[in-house]
Amino acid sequence: MVGEIREVEGLRRDGMVVPIDLSVAEFSINHISYYTAIVRDVSLRKIQEQQDKAHLDELAHVTRIGLMGEMASGIAHEINQPLTAIVSYSQACINFIRAEKPDLAQLGNALNKTLEQALRAGQIIHHMRDFVKSKTRHRSTVDVNSLIQISISLCNSDLKHNNIIQELKLANNLPGIAIDGVQIEQVLLNLIRNSIDALKDLPLEIPRKLTIHTYLNQDNFIECRVKDNGKGIAEADQEKILTPFFTTKPDGMGMGLSICNSIIRAHHGVMSFSSYPGKGTTFYFTLPTQGKING
């Protein structure tokens, strides 16, 4: 119990139940041991955690919307596989039936496989139908540096847990730009999390560093760079890294970077990267200022 922090509920004087952190510390005076209880009201922290969770849920919703947009181009491929199999198995069933002595075992096997593929096609459609609900998005004038600060704060626990040093090199007095802040935040969050994934497997003796840099480039575009010193992207994967359904992660869907690329293009910007295996990766994107869009 000594040195441990336990989360319990406490009753305030006004009768309100609040979450508190309770810990016990031990100290000695004149060789006599004393114990003291430390009680900390963590209501504000809990409220912040709830707000962060709601915020992350909103960002996840943006991902689902973007994912559906990207899947529009790949849905034919996804559905075509079970439909092609259904056609093949159905034709096989017809051939078995037309045979002089139909092989009922083979016929039953083909029908079972036809059913499996039909169910698979139905599951794909059902999953996509439930995956997203329409929401209207609005653009407003936003400070990109503020979005970066918010995105970093949402990843703070992962950064600390993986001993990642963060460095922000944010240009002063950047012009505000008319963007969908939630979507651009989703891009930033995705790039930051990708960097965390690339850094967390580095040997402990190698400092893990994430740097985010913003500036106004010579074309009057705001440019944002997210750089890590992780393992980098294999040369064989670099040509495909921004394409839908390609992933280097065992459990990845291959849609995150593709969605980010689509979001940036929809904002009249450009997204690209540079990577050196064993030395790290830098993803960067540009966003036009209001004057540049109007021009």
C-alpha positions in Angstrom: 0.0 0.0 0.0 2.9 2.4 0.8 3.9 4.2 -2.3 1.0 3.0 -4.4 -1.7 5.2 -5.7 -5.2 4.0 -5.5 -8.2 5.6 -7.2 -11.2 5.8 -4.9 -14.3 7.9 -4.5 -14.5 10.7 -1.9 -17.3 12.8 -0.5 -16.9 16.6 -0.6 -18.4 18.9 2.0 -21.2 19.9 -0.4 -22.2 16.2 -0.6 -20.8 15.6 -4.1 -19.0 12.4 -4.8 -15.6 13.0 -6.6 -12.8 10.7 -7.8 -9.6 11.0 -5.8 -6.1 9.5 -5.8 -5.1 8.1 -2.4 -1.6 7.3 -1.5 0.3 6.6 1.7 3.9 7.8 2.3 6.2 6.6 5.0 8.9 8.8 6.7 10.8 8.7 9.9 11.7 11.3 12.5 14.2 10.4 15.3 14.0 6.8 14.2 10.2 6.8 14.6 8.2 5.8 11.5 5.2 7.9 10.6 2.7 7.5 7.8 0.8 10.2 6.0 -2.1 9.9 3.6 -2.1 12.1 0.5 -5.5 12.7 -1.0 -5.7 14.4 -4.4 -9.0 15.4 -6.1 -8.6 14.3 -9.7 -12.0 15.6 -11.0 -10.4 18.0 -13.5 -8.2 15.2 -14.8 -11.1 12.9 -15.3 -13.1 15.6 -17.1 -10.0 16.2 -19.4 -9.8 12.4 -20.0 -13.4 12.3 -21.0 -13.0 15.3 -23.3 -9.9 13.7 -24.9 -11.9 10.5 -25.4 -14.7 12.3 -27.1 -12.2 14.1 -29.2 -10.6 10.9 -30.3 -14.0 9.4 -31.0 -14.6 12.4 -33.3 -11.3 11.9 -35.1 -12.1 8.2 -35.4 -15.3 9.2 -37.1 -13.4 11.3 -39.6 -11.2 8.2 -40.3 -14.3 6.1 -41.0 -15.7 8.7 -43.4 -12.3 9.0 -45.2 -12.1 5.2 -45.3 -15.4 4.9 -47.0 -14.4 7.4 -49.6 -11.2 5.5 -50.4 -13.0 2.2 -50.4 -15.3 3.4 -53.2 -12.4 2.8 -55.6 -11.6 -0.6 -54.0 -15.0 -2.0 -53.4 -15.3 -3.6 -56.8 -12.2 -5.6 -56.0 -13.4 -6.5 -52.5 -16.8 -7.7 -53.7 -15.6 -9.2 -57.0 -13.7 -12.0 -55.3 -16.6 -13.7 -53.6 -18.9 -13.0 -56.6 -16.4 -14.6 -59.0 -16.2 -17.6 -56.7 -20.0 -17.8 -56.5 -20.2 -17.9 -60.3 -17.5 -20.6 -60.5 -19.1 -22.8 -57.9 -22.6 -22.3 -59.4 -21.3 -23.4 -62.8 -19.7 -26.4 -61.2 -23.1 -27.3 -59.5 -24.8 -27.1 -62.9 -22.2 -29.4 -64.4 -22.6 -31.9 -61.6 -26.4 -31.9 -62.0 -26.1 -32.4 -65.8 -23.9 -35.3 -65.4 -25.3 -38.8 -66.2 -24.6 -39.9 -62.6 -24.4 -36.7 -60.5 -21.8 -36.9 -57.7 -23.9 -35.7 -54.8 -20.9 -35.4 -52.5 -19.1 -33.0 -54.9 -22.4 -31.2 -55.5 -23.0 -30.7 -51.8 -19.4 -29.5 -51.3 -19.7 -26.9 -54.1 -23.0 -25.7 -52.7 -21.5 -25.2 -49.3 -18.6 -23.2 -50.8 -21.2 -21.1 -52.8 -23.0 -20.4 -49.5 -19.8 -19.4 -47.8 -18.9 -16.9 -50.5 -22.4 -15.5 -50.6 -22.2 -14.9 -46.8 -18.8 -13.3 -47.2 -20.1 -10.9 -49.8 -23.0 -10.1 -47.5 -20.7 -9.4 -44.6 -18.6 -7.0 -46.6 -21.7 -5.0 -47.6 -23.1 -5.1 -44.1 -19.8 -4.0 -42.6 -19.5 -1.1 -45.0 -23.1 0.0 -44.5 -22.6 0.2 -40.7 -19.1 1.6 -40.8 -20.0 5.2 -41.3 -22.9 7.6 -41.0 -22.9 10.9 -43.0 -21.8 14.1 -41.3 -21.4 17.5 -42.7 -18.0 19.1 -42.4 -17.3 22.8 -42.4 -14.1 24.7 -43.0 -13.0 27.6 -40.8 -9.9 29.7 -40.3 -7.5 27.6 -38.2 -4.0 28.0 -36.8 -2.0 24.9 -37.9 0.4 25.2 -35.0 -2.6 24.9 -32.6 -3.7 21.7 -34.3 -0.2 20.3 -33.8 -0.2 21.1 -30.1 -3.6 19.4 -29.7 -2.5 16.3 -31.7 0.7 16.0 -29.7 -1.2 16.3 -26.4 -3.4 13.4 -27.4 -0.4 11.3 -27.9 1.5 12.3 -24.8 1.0 9.1 -22.9 2.3 7.0 -25.8 5.3 9.3 -26.3 6.2 9.1 -22.6 5.5 5.3 -22.4 7.9 4.7 -25.3 10.6 7.2 -24.1 10.2 9.4 -27.2 11.7 12.9 -27.2 9.5 15.4 -29.0 10.7 18.6 -30.5 8.4 21.2 -32.0 9.9 23.7 -34.4 6.8 25.8 -35.2 7.2 29.0 -37.1 5.8 32.1 -35.6 3.1 34.3 -37.2 1.9 31.7 -39.7 -1.2 32.9 -41.5 -4.5 31.3 -40.6 -5.9 29.0 -43.3 -9.4 27.9 -44.1 -9.5 24.2 -43.5 -11.5 21.4 -41.9 -9.5 21.4 -38.7 -10.8 18.0 -37.6 -9.6 16.4 -40.8 -6.1 18.0 -40.7 -5.9 17.0 -37.1 -6.6 13.4 -38.2 -3.7 13.7 -40.7 -1.4 14.9 -38.0 -2.5 12.3 -35.5 -2.0 9.5 -38.0 1.5 10.7 -38.9 2.5 11.1 -35.3 1.2 7.6 -34.4 3.0 6.1 -37.4 6.2 7.7 -36.1 5.6 6.3 -32.6 5.2 2.9 -34.2 8.5 3.3 -36.0 10.3 4.5 -32.9 9.0 2.2 -30.2 10.9 -0.9 -31.5 14.3 0.9 -31.6 16.9 -0.5 -29.1 16.8 1.4 -25.8 20.4 2.7 -26.2 19.3 4.7 -29.3 17.5 8.0 -28.5 14.0 8.1 -29.9 13.2 11.4 -31.4 10.1 12.9 -33.1 10.3 16.4 -34.6 7.5 18.5 -36.1 8.4 21.5 -38.1 6.2 24.2 -39.7 7.1 27.1 -41.9 5.9 29.2 -44.8 7.7 28.0 -48.0 8.7 30.1 -51.0 5.4 29.3 -52.8 3.4 30.8 -49.9 2.2 27.4 -48.8 2.3 26.3 -45.1 4.5 23.2 -44.9 4.4 20.8 -42.0 7.0 18.1 -41.5 6.8 15.1 -39.2 10.2 13.5 -38.8 11.4 10.5 -36.8 14.7 8.6 -36.5 13.1 5.2 -36.7 13.7 2.2 -38.9 12.6 3.9 -42.1 10.6 2.5 -45.0 12.1 -0.3 -47.1 12.9 0.9 -50.6 10.6 -1.8 -52.1 7.7 -0.4 -50.1 8.2 3.3 -50.8 6.4 3.4 -54.2 3.3 1.8 -52.6 3.2 3.4 -49.2 0.5 6.0 -50.1 -1.7 3.6 -52.1 -4.9 2.2 -50.7 -4.8 -1.3 -49.0 -1.0 -1.4 -48.8 0.4 -1.7 -45.3 3.7 -2.7 -43.6 1.9 -3.4 -40.3 0.7 -6.9 -39.4 -2.7 -5.7 -38.3 -3.0 -2.6 -40.6 -5.7 -2.0 -43.1 -3.5 0.0 -45.4 -5.8 3.0 -45.4 -4.4 5.5 -43.0 -1.8 7.2 -45.2 -4.0 6.9 -48.2 -6.8 8.8 -46.4 -4.3 11.4 -45.2 -3.1 11.9 -48.8 -6.8 12.3 -50.0 -7.5 14.8 -47.2 -4.5 16.9 -48.1 -5.3 16.8 -51.8 -8.9 17.9 -51.0 -7.4 20.9 -49.3 -5.4 21.8 -52.4 -2.2 20.6 -50.8 0.4 18.0 -51.5 1.6 15.2 -49.3 4.9 13.3 -49.7 7.8 11.8 -47.8 11.4 10.9 -47.7 12.8 7.9 -46.0 16.1 6.2 -45.5 16.1 2.6 -44.2 17.7 2.5 -40.8 17.8 6.3 -40.5 14.2 7.4 -40.3 11.3 8.9 -42.2 9.9 12.4 -42.8 6.4 12.9 -43.9 5.4 16.4 -45.0 2.4 18.1 -46.5 1.6 21.6 -47.7 -1.6 23.6 -47.2 -2.2 26.8 -49.3 -2.9 30.1 -47.5 -6.2 31.8 -48.2 -4.6 34.2 -50.7 -3.0 31.3 -52.5 -6.4 29.5 -52.9 -8.1 32.7 -54.1 -5.2 33.3 -56.4 
